């Protein structure tokens, strides 16, 4: 399995990305948590998808992608840069897999450029807020507090990471250190809460078959928020994993990999026929 890391010119900036495997393309879009990068979110999953060409991006302002100064909501800005990256990399159509903020970016791309999107996999995606928010769920509250801190502490990162997983033994010291160091390299200078943008009115425009994957105990984007997406996206289905919080792809990696591979192949019936 080949693995190359590089940057791609998207006009007004460059996006860092990792290109792994070969086959039909999958574009992986990470969340907005402090210290998030494409590979920190999805590096542990890619071995299960080596029969695809996996493009794992660092979205603008995260990882090794320079910080933007957009005059539009972050989701809208990032989605356009993902579109440009796909064009520059010669990707005419791809599956999109997005976690949290990355899920919102994937949905925005699907509403504006449906010809580019084959299937959508969204893990507790952002971009759709209930009418009674704020107050924020505890995970979002900690995320915004970390972003707002002038010099965030490692303990604040440890508290944030522990909220992302149901089994706190998965919040290892090495993982906390990795995320903390990454967050200091790319600490966002954003209004708190950031202007992510609202995708609710555009959900009916998503034509792609869509799989929602949620941790039942998610304390960042709660499962109760899924109802708006299920009602709004015409071809959406939901899989809920118990004893799991926000980082489904990390905490329940074997189940996540199996569910997503089956969906990308066209569902259980298509997999059985193959």
N, C-alpha and C positions, 0 to 999 in steps of 0.2 A: 504494500500500500504506500504510494508516494505521498509525501507530505512537504509542501512548500509554503513558506511564509513570505509575504510581500506586501506592497501597497499598490492601490489602483487609483488613477487620476479620475476624479468625478467632477472636474471643471473648476470648482472654487476651493477644493481641498483634495486630500488623498485619504482613502480609507485603508486601514490595515486589514489584511485578511489572510486566512490559511486555506490552502487548496489541497484536499485530501481525497484520494480514491479516484475511480473513473466509472462512468455510466451516466444514467439520467441525473440531472443536477438537483441538488437540495441546497437551499440557502438557509443558513442558521442565523437567527437574530436574537441576541442576548437581552437580558433585563437591564434596568437602570440602577440597580443597587450599587453602593459604593464598592469600588474595586472590581466591578464586573468587566469581563472581556468575553469575546466569543469563545475562546478556548477554555476559560475558567468555567463557563456555563456548560459547554458541550464536549470538551475534550474527551471525557470518559465514555461518551456514547458513540464516537465515530467508528470504532472498530466493528460495531454491529451494522454499519451502513457503508462498508468498503466497496460494495457493488454499485454505489452512487458516486458521482462527483460532488463532494461536499465543499461548499464555499462558506467558511465561517468568518463572519465580518466582525470588526470592532466598529460600532456605530459612532457617529461624530461626537467627540468629547469623552469617549471611553477608551480604555486600553491604549493602543498606540495610534489612534486616530485623533488628529488635532481638534481642539475645542472650537466649536462654531460660535458665531454671534448672530443667530438667526433673528429675523424680524417677523417670524411666523411661529406657530406652535411646534414644539420639538418633534412630535410624531410626524407632522407634515414635512418638516425639513429633512428628517432622517429618511423617510420613505422615498423622497425624490433622489437622495444620494444613493440609496440602495438600487433604485431603478437605473441610475447612470452607471453604477458599478456593474450591474448585470450586463448592460449594453457593452461596456468596455471589455468585459471578460468573455464576450461572445455567447452569452446565455440568452436564448430566445424565449425560453419558458422553463419554469422550475417549480418544484414543490417548495413551499416556505414553511419553516418551523420556527416559531417565535415564542419566547418566554417572557411573560409580564409586559414590560415596555416593548420588547421586541415583537411580541404578539400584536400589539397595537400598530406597530410599524408595518407588520405583515398585512394586517387588515386594511390599513390605509392604501397600501400598494394594490391590494386586491380590488378596492373600490375604484381606484383611478386608472388602473392598467390591468383589467381582467385577462387580457390576452397573454400576459406574462406569467400568470399563476395557474399551475395545474391543481394541486391540492394544498390545503392550509391545515397546519397543526398548530394549535394555540394552547399554551399552558398558562392558565389563569391570566389571560391577557388584560392589559390596561386599556385606557382609552374610552371606557364606558363607565361612568360613575352613577350611582343611585342618587336620587333627588335629595336624600337626607345626609349626604357626605359634604363637608365634615360634620361630626367628628370622624377622624380617620381610624381605621383599624390599627392595632398596635404596631404591626409590621411597617405600614406606611408612615406612621408617626415617628418610629425610630429611624427610618430611612431619611425622612425630611430633616430630622434633628441632626443626623450625621452630616448631611449635605450643608446644613447651616453653620456647623461648627467651623471656626477659623482654623483650628488645629485639632482635628478629631483624635481621640485616644484609641489605643489598641483595645481597651476594655469596652469602649462603645462599639467597636467592630465585633468583638466577641459576643456581646449582647445581641447585636443585629443578626449575626450568623446563626446563633442558637434559635432565634425566632423563625428561621427559614426551614428548619427541619423538626420533625416530630421526635425522632430519635437523636437526642443531643450528643450521643457518642460520635455521630457523624460530623459534628462541629469540631474537628480536630484542631490541635494547636497549629499544625502545618497549614491547614486551610485558612485559619484566622490570620496567620502571619502573611500568607500569600495575598489575601484580599486586602489586608491593611496596607501592605507596601504598595500594592497597585493603586489603592485609593489615594495615597499621598502623591503619586506620580501624576494622577489625572483627577484631582479634586475639582468638581464642577463649581463654577461661579455662576449660579443660577438663582433666580427668585425662588423663594420657598413658600408654598409648593410651586414647582415649575409649571409653566404653561404647556402642558402636554397636548392639549387639544381634545375635543369631544367628537367621537366617531359615531355616536348613537344615531343621528339622523341618516347616516349613510349605510348602516348595516344591511338593509335590503338590497344594496347594490353588489354585495359579495356573491358572485356566481359560483365560485369554486366550492366543491365539497369540502366541508370543514369539520375537523375533529377537535373538540374541546377536551383537554385533559386537566383534571383538577385534583389536588390533594384535599381530602375531606376536612382536615383540620387546618387548612390554610388560614393564617392570621394576617396576611398582607393583602391579598385580593380574595375575599371570602367567597365560599361556594354559593352563598345566597345571591351574589352578583351575576352568576351564570345565567339566570333566568332571562335577563334582558338580551343576552347574546343568542340564546336558544330561540327566543321569540322573534328576533330581528334578522338573523341570518337564514336565508331560505333553506339551505341544505346543510344543517348543522346537527351533529350528534355529540353527546357528552359521555365521557368515561370518568368515573370518580374512584380514586384509590384511597382506601382507608389507612389510618395511621401514617399520614403523610401531610406535610405542609406545603410551602410554596415552591421548593426546588424539586419538583416531581422527577425531572430527568436525572437528578443526582441521588435523591433519597430512594427512589424505586426504579433504578436504572434498568434492571432486566425486564420488568413488566413494561416500563415505558418503551424500551426498544422494541419489544414484541408487538405492542399495540400499534406503535407508529409504523413499523415495517408492514404490518398487515394492512393498515389503512392506505399507505402509499401504493401498495400493490393492487388496490381496488376493493379492499374489504375481505371479510372472511370467505365469502363465496368464491371470489376470484382466486384467492390463495389456494383454496381447496381444489379448484379446477386445474390450477397450474401444477 
